[in-house]
Amino acid sequence: MRLLIIEDEPGIAGFLKDGLEEEYFAVDIAYDGKTGLDMALINEYDLIIVDWMIPALSGIEVCRQIRKSGNLVPILFLTAKDTLEDVVFGLDAGANDYIKKPFEFEELLARIRVQLRTKNKADDSLCAGSLCINPATHQVFSGSQEITLTPKEFALLEYLIRNKDRVCTRSRIIEHVWDIHFDSDTSVIDVYITFLRKKLDAAGAGNLIQTIRGVGYIVREPSVS
């Protein structure tokens, strides 16, 4: 899943990026509101974290402009402003949640997961056929058999299953799973798809991941004969 952080303090931005990437998110950073707004309107994000006090364009104005465009991406304010009036003002501008500095990373992570669960209108488990994955615990099961995946294999499988029955283009996959913003060489996707298929097949999960030649991949429920 792909997140955008709009934060002008490099130390905080780097801390968040490192921590969130360890949780298998792809993370982009903007250091001012104008750049952050442009990125939010051009790219597809699963969630945006924005500081209130940022140069060029305030976090409040960034939030308002995103909502004005019709984009319903979850937005989480991260700011030192802490009065009740500030909280209400931020939420009224279109934010989904509000966390005050200083903060504990685990609390931020929990709030992100709440917003992503709400966004996807699903419980913690994502399933396709006999395969179920739990994003919170990073476990994958085919029936009762657990499948061991590397972090990147898990991130790829999660993205595909979240988009079940929809074609995932190679450029979308590389952006959301690898955080690379070009598609000149996406052969790494093929390598990891091969790894995933071997592990899923060995666990009896069936041919869930199908190739759309020249475009990308799709997860479909296995047909019942």
MARTORSE-177409 format. One record per atom (N, C-alpha, C): residue in one letter; y, z, x. Coordinates in steps of 0.05 Angstrom, whole numbers, padded with zeros to 5 digits, always signed. Layout:
N
AYZX
...
# end
This chain:
225
M-00023+00000+00017
M+00000+00000+00000
M+00025+00000+00018
R+00046-00013+00008
R+00069-00018+00025
R+00093-00001+00015
L+00105+00014+00033
L+00128+00031+00026
L+00152+00022+00042
L+00176+00028+00030
L+00201+00023+00044
L+00216+00050+00047
I+00224+00056+00072
I+00240+00080+00077
I+00268+00071+00084
I+00288+00082+00069
I+00316+00076+00075
I+00329+00102+00085
E+00332+00105+00111
E+00340+00130+00123
E+00355+00124+00149
D+00379+00135+00152
D+00395+00128+00175
D+00390+00146+00200
E+00375+00167+00197
E+00368+00184+00219
E+00342+00175+00232
P+00343+00163+00256
P+00319+00151+00268
P+00296+00171+00271
G+00303+00196+00277
G+00282+00216+00281
G+00266+00221+00255
I+00280+00224+00233
I+00267+00228+00207
I+00252+00203+00199
A+00265+00180+00202
A+00251+00155+00194
A+00226+00151+00210
G+00227+00156+00237
G+00203+00153+00253
G+00181+00172+00247
F+00189+00197+00241
F+00170+00218+00233
F+00156+00210+00207
L+00171+00200+00188
L+00159+00191+00162
L+00141+00167+00166
K+00150+00148+00182
K+00133+00124+00186
K+00107+00131+00200
D+00108+00148+00220
D+00084+00155+00234
D+00064+00170+00216
G+00075+00189+00201
G+00058+00205+00183
G+00046+00188+00161
L+00062+00171+00149
L+00052+00154+00127
L+00032+00133+00137
E+00036+00123+00161
E+00017+00103+00171
E-00010+00117+00177
E-00009+00142+00184
E-00034+00157+00188
E-00049+00160+00161
E-00035+00158+00139
E-00047+00159+00113
E-00053+00131+00102
Y-00052+00111+00120
Y-00060+00084+00114
Y-00040+00068+00098
F-00015+00077+00097
F+00006+00061+00084
F+00018+00041+00105
A+00027+00018+00095
A+00043+00001+00112
A+00072+00008+00106
V+00088+00012+00127
V+00115+00023+00123
V+00136+00006+00136
D+00157-00001+00121
D+00181-00014+00131
D+00204+00006+00132
I+00223+00002+00150
I+00246+00020+00152
I+00272+00004+00152
A+00291+00014+00137
A+00319+00004+00138
A+00337+00028+00144
Y+00357+00023+00161
Y+00374+00045+00171
Y+00401+00046+00157
D+00406+00029+00137
D+00430+00030+00121
D+00424+00019+00093
G+00442+00026+00074
G+00436+00019+00046
G+00437-00011+00041
K+00455-00025+00054
K+00456-00054+00049
K+00431-00068+00057
T+00421-00062+00081
T+00396-00074+00091
T+00373-00065+00073
G+00372-00040+00066
G+00351-00030+00049
G+00350-00043+00022
L+00373-00047+00010
L+00375-00060-00016
L+00365-00089-00014
D+00374-00103+00007
D+00364-00131+00011
D+00334-00132+00013
M+00323-00114+00029
M+00294-00113+00033
M+00279-00107+00007
A+00291-00088-00009
A+00278-00080-00034
A+00278-00103-00054
L+00299-00119-00054
L+00301-00141-00073
L+00285-00166-00065
I+00280-00169-00039
I+00265-00192-00029
I+00235-00187-00028
N+00227-00163-00019
N+00199-00157-00015
N+00187-00142-00039
E+00161-00141-00039
E+00147-00125-00060
E+00137-00099-00048
Y+00147-00077-00058
Y+00139-00050-00048
Y+00125-00034-00070
D+00108-00017-00062
D+00094+00001-00081
D+00111+00026-00086
L+00128+00034-00067
L+00146+00057-00071
L+00168+00056-00050
I+00191+00066-00058
I+00214+00067-00039
I+00224+00096-00036
I+00228+00104-00011
I+00240+00130-00005
I+00268+00125+00006
V+00288+00137-00007
V+00315+00131+00001
V+00331+00157+00004
D+00346+00159+00027
D+00364+00181+00031
D+00390+00175+00015
W+00403+00197+00007
W+00427+00194-00009
W+00450+00185+00008
M+00454+00199+00031
M+00478+00195+00048
M+00470+00175+00070
I+00474+00150+00065
I+00468+00129+00085
I+00491+00110+00087
P+00495+00097+00110
P+00518+00079+00113
P+00515+00053+00098
A+00538+00039+00095
A+00540+00013+00083
A+00538+00014+00052
L+00519+00028+00042
L+00515+00030+00013
L+00500+00056+00008
S+00510+00073-00010
S+00497+00099-00014
S+00470+00096-00027
G+00453+00116-00024
G+00427+00116-00037
G+00429+00113-00067
I+00449+00126-00078
I+00454+00124-00108
I+00458+00095-00116
E+00476+00082-00101
E+00482+00054-00107
E+00458+00036-00102
V+00443+00041-00081
V+00418+00026-00077
V+00400+00028-00101
C+00396+00053-00110
C+00378+00057-00133
C+00388+00043-00157
R+00414+00045-00163
R+00426+00031-00186
R+00422+00001-00185
Q+00426-00011-00162
Q+00424-00040-00159
Q+00395-00049-00162
I+00376-00033-00152
I+00348-00039-00155
I+00341-00039-00185
R+00350-00019-00199
R+00344-00017-00228
R+00358-00039-00243
K+00382-00046-00235
K+00397-00067-00248
K+00383-00094-00246
S+00368-00097-00224
S+00353-00122-00221
S+00328-00124-00238
G+00321-00101-00251
G+00297-00101-00268
G+00273-00091-00253
N+00276-00084-00228
N+00253-00074-00212
N+00247-00045-00219
L+00222-00040-00226
L+00214-00013-00235
L+00198+00002-00213
V+00200-00007-00188
V+00186+00006-00166
V+00193+00036-00166
P+00174+00054-00162
P+00180+00082-00160
P+00200+00087-00136
I+00220+00104-00142
I+00240+00111-00121
I+00241+00141-00119
L+00240+00150-00094
L+00240+00179-00088
L+00264+00184-00070
F+00283+00202-00080
F+00306+00209-00064
F+00298+00231-00044
L+00307+00228-00020
L+00303+00248+00001
L+00330+00255+00012
T+00340+00279+00007
T+00368+00285+00013
T+00373+00315+00017
A+00395+00321+00031
A+00403+00349+00035
A+00419+00359+00011
K+00427+00342-00007
K+00442+00351-00031
K+00423+00366-00049
D+00431+00390-00057
D+00411+00408-00070
D+00421+00422-00095
T+00444+00415-00106
T+00453+00428-00130
T+00440+00415-00154
L+00439+00430-00176
L+00428+00419-00201
L+00442+00393-00209
E+00468+00393-00206
E+00484+00369-00214
E+00475+00345-00197
D+00470+00350-00171
D+00461+00328-00153
D+00434+00317-00162
V+00416+00335-00169
V+00389+00327-00177
V+00391+00310-00203
V+00406+00319-00222
V+00409+00305-00247
V+00422+00278-00242
F+00443+00277-00225
F+00457+00252-00219
F+00438+00232-00207
G+00422+00241-00188
G+00403+00223-00175
G+00382+00212-00194
L+00371+00229-00211
L+00351+00220-00230
L+00364+00201-00251
D+00388+00207-00259
D+00402+00190-00278
D+00408+00162-00267
A+00410+00161-00240
A+00415+00135-00227
A+00390+00118-00227
G+00367+00130-00234
G+00342+00114-00235
G+00320+00123-00217
A+00324+00145-00203
A+00303+00155-00185
A+00281+00167-00202
N+00256+00166-00191
N+00233+00178-00205
N+00228+00207-00197
D+00237+00214-00172
D+00233+00241-00163
D+00253+00246-00141
Y+00254+00272-00133
Y+00276+00281-00115
Y+00264+00303-00098
I+00266+00301-00072
I+00257+00321-00054
I+00279+00328-00034
K+00283+00354-00030
K+00306+00364-00014
K+00298+00368+00015
K+00317+00361+00033
K+00314+00368+00062
K+00322+00397+00066
P+00309+00411+00084
P+00284+00403+00099
P+00260+00404+00080
F+00239+00390+00086
F+00216+00387+00069
F+00191+00389+00085
E+00169+00395+00071
E+00143+00394+00084
E+00130+00367+00078
F+00118+00355+00099
F+00107+00328+00096
F+00086+00328+00074
E+00069+00349+00072
E+00048+00349+00052
E+00059+00348+00024
E+00082+00361+00019
E+00094+00360-00007
E+00104+00332-00013
L+00117+00319+00007
L+00126+00292+00003
L+00102+00274-00003
L+00080+00277+00012
L+00057+00260+00008
L+00045+00264-00020
A+00045+00289-00030
A+00035+00295-00057
A+00052+00281-00078
R+00078+00282-00074
R+00097+00270-00093
R+00094+00239-00093
I+00089+00228-00070
I+00084+00199-00068
I+00059+00192-00084
R+00038+00207-00080
R+00013+00201-00094
R+00016+00204-00124
V+00032+00223-00133
V+00037+00226-00162
V+00050+00200-00173
Q+00070+00191-00159
Q+00084+00167-00168
Q+00067+00142-00167
L+00050+00140-00147
L+00032+00117-00145
L+00010+00118-00167
R+00000+00142-00173
R-00019+00144-00195
R-00006+00136-00222
T+00018+00145-00226
T+00033+00138-00251
T+00038+00109-00252
K+00046+00097-00230
K+00052+00068-00228
K+00028+00052-00235
N+00005+00060-00225
N-00020+00044-00230
N-00034+00052-00255
K-00024+00073-00269
K-00035+00082-00295
K-00066+00085-00292
A-00074+00099-00272
A-00103+00103-00267
A-00107+00131-00256
D-00132+00140-00257
D-00138+00166-00245
D-00143+00162-00215
D-00153+00182-00202
D-00155+00181-00173
D-00175+00160-00164
S-00195+00153-00180
S-00216+00135-00172
S-00209+00106-00181
L-00215+00087-00164
L-00212+00059-00170
L-00240+00047-00168
C-00248+00032-00188
C-00276+00022-00189
C-00277-00008-00194
A-00298-00020-00184
A-00305-00048-00189
A-00335-00050-00187
G-00348-00057-00208
G-00377-00057-00208
G-00388-00029-00203
S-00407-00027-00184
S-00418-00001-00177
S-00401+00013-00156
L-00380+00000-00146
L-00364+00011-00125
L-00341+00027-00135
C-00337+00051-00125
C-00314+00068-00132
C-00302+00079-00106
I-00275+00079-00105
I-00262+00090-00082
I-00242+00111-00092
N-00238+00132-00075
N-00219+00153-00082
N-00197+00153-00061
P-00173+00143-00068
P-00151+00142-00048
P-00143+00169-00037
A-00146+00190-00053
A-00138+00216-00044
A-00155+00227-00022
T-00182+00222-00024
T-00200+00232-00004
T-00210+00211+00016
H-00203+00186+00010
H-00211+00163+00027
H-00241+00161+00028
Q-00254+00166+00006
Q-00283+00162+00004
Q-00290+00137-00013
V-00312+00125-00006
V-00321+00101-00020
V-00351+00105-00027
F-00358+00100-00052
F-00385+00103-00061
F-00395+00077-00075
S-00419+00070-00069
S-00433+00050-00085
S-00455+00065-00100
G-00451+00071-00126
G-00468+00089-00140
G-00465+00117-00128
S-00487+00128-00119
S-00486+00154-00106
S-00485+00153-00075
Q-00487+00128-00065
Q-00487+00125-00036
Q-00459+00122-00024
E-00452+00140-00005
E-00426+00138+00007
E-00426+00117+00029
I-00404+00101+00030
I-00400+00080+00050
I-00379+00089+00069
T-00385+00089+00095
T-00365+00097+00115
T-00349+00073+00124
L-00322+00075+00120
L-00304+00053+00128
L-00284+00063+00148
T-00274+00045+00165
T-00252+00052+00183
T-00226+00053+00166
P-00205+00066+00176
P-00180+00067+00161
P-00170+00040+00152
K-00171+00020+00169
K-00161-00006+00161
K-00179-00020+00141
E-00205-00017+00144
E-00224-00027+00123
E-00219-00014+00096
F-00214+00012+00096
F-00208+00026+00071
F-00182+00015+00059
A-00162+00012+00075
A-00136+00003+00065
A-00139-00025+00053
L-00154-00042+00065
L-00158-00069+00055
L-00173-00069+00029
L-00195-00053+00028
L-00211-00052+00004
L-00194-00040-00019
E-00179-00019-00013
E-00162-00007-00034
E-00142-00027-00046
Y-00130-00042-00028
Y-00110-00062-00038
Y-00124-00083-00055
L-00147-00092-00047
L-00161-00113-00063
L-00170-00102-00090
I-00180-00077-00091
I-00189-00066-00116
I-00166-00058-00134
R-00144-00049-00123
R-00120-00044-00140
R-00110-00070-00153
N-00116-00092-00141
N-00108-00118-00152
N-00132-00133-00163
K-00152-00118-00173
K-00176-00130-00184
K-00170-00152-00204
D-00185-00174-00202
D-00182-00198-00220
D-00156-00213-00215
R-00141-00206-00194
R-00118-00221-00186
R-00121-00232-00158
V-00113-00256-00153
V-00116-00268-00126
V-00096-00254-00107
C-00106-00244-00085
C-00090-00232-00065
C-00086-00253-00042
T-00062-00263-00040
T-00057-00283-00019
T-00058-00271+00008
R-00063-00288+00028
R-00065-00278+00055
R-00039-00265+00064
S-00016-00277+00056
S+00010-00266+00065
S+00014-00238+00052
R+00006-00235+00027
R+00009-00209+00014
R-00009-00188+00027
I-00033-00196+00033
I-00052-00177+00046
I-00041-00168+00073
I-00031-00187+00089
I-00022-00180+00116
I+00002-00162+00115
E+00019-00166+00094
E+00043-00149+00092
E+00036-00121+00082
H+00018-00119+00063
H+00012-00093+00051
H-00007-00076+00067
V-00025-00089+00082
V-00045-00074+00097
V-00039-00072+00126
W-00027-00093+00138
W-00021-00093+00166
W+00008-00090+00173
D+00026-00092+00153
D+00054-00089+00157
D+00065-00110+00177
I+00055-00134+00173
I+00065-00157+00189
I+00079-00176+00170
H+00102-00186+00178
H+00119-00200+00159
H+00118-00231+00164
F+00097-00240+00173
F+00093-00269+00176
F+00064-00276+00174
D+00058-00301+00168
D+00030-00308+00164
D+00021-00330+00183
S+00032-00331+00207
S+00025-00351+00226
S-00004-00348+00236
D-00014-00324+00237
D-00041-00319+00245
D-00052-00296+00228
T-00067-00302+00208
T-00079-00281+00191
T-00109-00280+00194
S-00119-00289+00217
S-00148-00289+00222
S-00159-00261+00222
V-00143-00241+00228
V-00152-00213+00228
V-00163-00205+00201
I-00152-00217+00180
I-00161-00211+00153
I-00190-00220+00150
D-00197-00244+00159
D-00224-00254+00157
D-00244-00236+00171
V-00236-00226+00195
V-00253-00208+00210
V-00260-00183+00193
Y-00239-00171+00182
Y-00244-00147+00167
Y-00258-00152+00140
I-00253-00174+00128
I-00268-00182+00104
I-00298-00184+00110
T-00304-00195+00133
T-00332-00197+00142
T-00344-00170+00146
F-00329-00152+00159
F-00339-00124+00162
F-00344-00111+00135
L-00325-00114+00117
L-00328-00101+00090
L-00352-00112+00075
R-00355-00138+00075
R-00377-00151+00060
R-00404-00141+00071
K-00406-00138+00097
K-00432-00129+00108
K-00438-00100+00099
K-00418-00083+00099
K-00422-00055+00091
K-00427-00053+00061
L-00413-00068+00045
L-00417-00067+00017
L-00444-00078+00009
D-00451-00100+00022
D-00478-00112+00016
D-00500-00093+00024
A-00497-00080+00046
A-00518-00061+00055
A-00521-00037+00036
A-00499-00031+00022
A-00500-00008+00003
A-00507-00017-00025
G-00512-00043-00028
G-00520-00054-00055
G-00497-00057-00074
A-00472-00060-00063
A-00449-00063-00081
A-00445-00091-00091
G-00460-00110-00082
G-00458-00137-00092
G-00436-00153-00080
N-00433-00178-00089
N-00413-00196-00078
N-00386-00193-00093
L-00373-00170-00088
L-00348-00165-00102
L-00324-00181-00091
I-00323-00184-00065
I-00300-00198-00052
I-00306-00227-00050
Q-00290-00243-00065
Q-00295-00272-00065
Q-00272-00286-00051
T-00278-00308-00038
T-00258-00324-00024
T-00246-00345-00042
I-00219-00346-00043
I-00205-00368-00056
I-00195-00386-00033
R-00209-00407-00029
R-00205-00424-00005
R-00176-00433-00003
G-00165-00428+00021
G-00137-00437+00026
G-00116-00419+00015
V-00124-00397+00001
V-00104-00379-00012
V-00108-00351-00003
G-00132-00340-00008
G-00137-00312-00001
G-00163-00302-00012
Y-00162-00278-00024
Y-00187-00265-00034
Y-00182-00252-00061
I-00204-00247-00075
I-00202-00234-00101
I-00227-00216-00105
V-00223-00193-00117
V-00245-00176-00125
V-00250-00181-00155
R-00275-00189-00161
R-00283-00193-00189
R-00308-00176-00195
E-00309-00167-00220
E-00333-00152-00228
E-00357-00171-00227
P-00380-00161-00217
P-00403-00179-00216
P-00412-00187-00244
S-00420-00212-00247
S-00429-00222-00273
S-00456-00209-00281
V-00459-00204-00307
V-00483-00192-00317
V-00500-00214-00329
S-00524-00218-00319
S-00541-00239-00328
S-00559-00230-00351
# end
